[in-house]
Amino acid sequence: MPAQEDAPQPNAALLQQLIPPDGMKMPFGKYKDYFLCDLPVSYLEWFQRKGFPRRKLGVLLGTIYEIKINGLTYLLTPLKGKSNYYNKK
């Protein structure tokens, strides 16, 4: 069994694109203007069934889907902590 330090590390630049203030917002639909990290799992599951959009948006939606269904939202916590967006609420 490989050591924990050999496990792949998350791509911080990709994760940063999921959260405020510079993260991508949903450009259309019921959750338009929501940050991708704030989309509900049910909406992400719907996309997973119907097919994620192409290009960058699809990659980011697929990434946040995997993070949420696998209980990995803690990966976003340190990044959210640096964001004034969540500290203002």
Residue pairs with C-beta under 8 A, 6 or more apart in sequence:
10 75
12 79
14 59
14 60
14 63
15 63
15 75
15 76
15 79
16 22
16 23
16 79
17 23
17 24
17 36
17 60
18 24
18 35
18 36
18 37
18 60
18 63
18 64
18 67
18 76
19 35
19 37
19 76
19 79
19 80
19 83
19 85
20 35
20 80
20 83
20 85
20 86
21 83
21 84
21 85
23 35
23 36
23 37
24 35
24 36
24 56
24 57
24 60
25 32
25 33
25 34
25 35
25 36
26 32
26 33
26 34
26 35
26 36
26 39
27 57
30 43
31 39
31 40
31 43
35 85
36 60
36 61
36 64
37 64
37 76
37 80
39 61
39 64
41 65
41 68
41 69
44 61
44 64
44 65
44 68
44 69
45 65
45 69
47 53
47 61
47 65
48 62
48 65
52 58
52 59
52 61
52 62
52 65
53 61
66 72
67 73
67 75
67 76
80 86
81 87
